Amino acid sequence: MGANLILSHAWILKDRQPNLRRGVAHLEELAKKPLYEWPTAWPGLMAADYEDRAVAVKQLYDDYDAFVAGINSHRRDVSWIDVGPYTIYLTGGMSWGDPPTDATEIFDRLTAAGVLDAMGFFKGRKHWDP
């Protein structure tokens, strides 16, 4: 059994800052909903992992704080690179079945919950315009 390289990313136009207020507003709206109404776009999102909504909400707020620290260069497991008109924040590494970094799970949960989209980060190639 070999190792896999796993990378999680969030990308935004270089001339834009993430909208932190919209990220918090999205978290606040999500926190009002029962778990069964939470997005389930990514395996392992809290709705499937937690029975207690308060615990799931706390996890997302902790993830948000850790993500903001990461994009402000306060985490060793998050880095960035400028490519064309985009700044891409990256985390990841080699995996033997476990997440390669704590930030990998944070990026994935916030993406699945729609928080990064609310902050102005892009998903996939829908905004790609070389």
N, C-alpha and C positions, 0 to 999 in steps of 0.2 A: 504494500500500500504506500503510495507516494503522497507528497504534499501538493497543495494547490496554492496558487497566488490569488488572494482575494483583496480587491480594492473597493472601497466605497468612496463616493465623490459627491460634491455639491458645487455647481458652477453658476456664475453670475457675470454680467457684463462688468468689465473693469471700472467703468466710470460710474457705477452704481454701488451704493452701500446696502447691505441687507436691511430690510425694514423690520427692526426689532419690535416695534409696537404692534405691527400686524401679526408677527409671530406669537406674541403674548395674547393678542385678541383671539387668535385661532385656538390657542390652548384653552382660554377661558370658555369659548363656545363649546369645545369638545368636552370640557370638564362637566358641563351641564347635562350632557347626553348619557343615557344608560350605555353600558359596555356593548350591548348587542347592536347599537347604532354606530359604533366606531368603525372607521375604515378597516378593512382586512386585506389590503392590497399586498401585504408582505407577511410571510410566515413569521410567527413569533411576536406579532404585535400584541400589545397588552390585553386586548379584548379576549384573545384566546389563552393568554398566560395567567390572567388574574381573575379571581372571583370578586375581589373587593375593588370597587371603582376608585375609592380614595387612594389605595396603593398604586393603582395604574396611573392616576392623575399625578401623584407625587413623582412617579418614575418619569413621566413625560416632562414635568417641570425641571427635574434634576438633569434630564437629557438636554433640555434647552439651555440651561445654565452651562453645562459642560461643552456644548456645541459652540456657544458664544465665546467661551474661554478659548476654545480651539482655534476659531477663526481670528482671534485677537492674539495668536501666538503664545498662549499660556498653557499649551499641552504639548508634550513631547511626541505624542502619537498622531498629530495632525500637522500637515504641511500644505503648502500651496505652490502653484506654478501659474504663470501667465502664458496663455496660448492665444495668439491673435487678439481678438477683442474681449476675451474671457479671463477671469481669475477662477481657477479650479482648486478647490480645497480637497485634499486627499488623505485617506488613512487606509491602513491595511498591511498586508504582509503575507508570509507563508502560513498556511494552516494545515494541520493534520486532523481536521474534523472539528476543531474549536474555532471561535472567532479570533482572528489574528491580533486585534487590539480592542480595548474597551470602546474606543471611538467608532469602530466599525458598527457595532450594535446601535450606538447612539445615532449615527447617520441614518441607518436603516429604519429605526423606529420613527424618527422625525420625518423621514421621507414618506413612510407608510401613513403616518397620521396627517399628512398634508401641511405640516408646519413649515418645512423648507420652501414649499411652493408659495405659501402665504407670505413668506419673507422675501420673495422675489427670486429665489433660486430656480433654475430650469431643471426639467425632468427629460431624460432621453434626448432626442434630437429635435423636438418639436419647435425649438426656437433657433435652430442652427441656421445661420445665414453667413456663409464664408464670404 
